Amino acid sequence: MKVRSWLSTCSSTTCIATSGGGATTPSTKRFHSDTSSDIQSSSQETSSSSLQSNLSLLTLPSVPSLQKLSPENLNISVETHFVTTLKHHRPVHINFMAVNNNLLYAASGDEINVFEIINNTLVDTFNGDKISSGSVKSVAFCDGKIFTAHQDCKIRVWKLTIHKKHKLIATLPTLEDRFRKFILPQNYVKVRRHKKKLWIEHHDAVSGLAVYEKSVSSISWDKSLKIWRASDFRCTESITAHDDSINAVVVSNDGIIYTGSADKRIKVWRTAPLTEKKEKKFHLIATLEKHKSAVNALALNSAGNILFSGSCDRSILVWEREDSANYMVVNGALRGHSRAILCLVSVNDFLFSGSADQTVRIWQRRIDGLYCCLIVLDGHQKPVRSLAAAVMEAEGGDCGGAVKVFSGSFDGEIKVWQVEVSSVISPLS
């Protein structure tokens, strides 16, 4: 297990590796060293990074790179601790992870494992019905409830009890919602030859969930985007959003929905003005086309004005809002991963990316709009499928800059890292 530092030009770089729970202590690598062997190792790492960036550049030659691989006078210190590997009942693929109220929800196969993130202990394991509901694809939190997306085309809703156990309270679409719709023929849509379904039903795996205020957005491999009310679990709208499976969805703090698909496109949706709300509540306002292969992951910064998209083309594209008909323009690309980008998470001014190359990269946006790859976390034996992160409070209740990072892989392991970035005051010359 390794932690690779890429702050070769920072005036101060610190990488500390500790272990917990009997885990193997990761090794660390620094670029600056007085020994010739370390210099040679640094050269090999730099050459590897350049090669990986070039592979990405070949697929998107028109998009400039944004990472500042050789920044001068960054004056920051990075401390990285490997904490532990979380254990759960069945070490199968980790499909998705999310943090809520100091609990980590990890979708592993057809189960959801829940861990306390303070002491890293397993507190509950729950799943769908007695019969198999297929893999759990996503988890979201809305109105005090937990929503889970499943391979069997359904969304399940759970309530957390006082004993930190999870009780199933609804399966979407609900029986009541189906009963309202099944009589009228216009409520059916053709899903394939000689087969129809109610428009409130997904007819393929529900691949993602996103929340805005009291509504939940669901996406599916059936190419549709659906909107659900959290109060009564009713489906209020269904849109055929893409030409291929939809893999990712995020919602900004002003209600803008972004969907990413295997059709290589990202689409932007917004509620229509009141005068246009006759049939549909959402309408397409932009289509973002730059990726050369399937879009696998999306993330927004905290302000909601920067969108990150990850694809099989090995690049993370950075989109920024502009006041024009295009709505968003691509500002550049973050390169370094050697295989497909599978997951993205944005916390504060950090971006975390997981890839099929089995690594996690941590990026930070600088004041000048360029990015620095702070650290490469290396320890999984298979592709990193999901990431989650939480800002940890220091003693006294202050956020001391430490971020706890959870990385889940196809190897069935969830690794826990703690990363802290701080400024270093340079001595006066």
Disulfide bonds with the S-S distance in Angstrom:
none
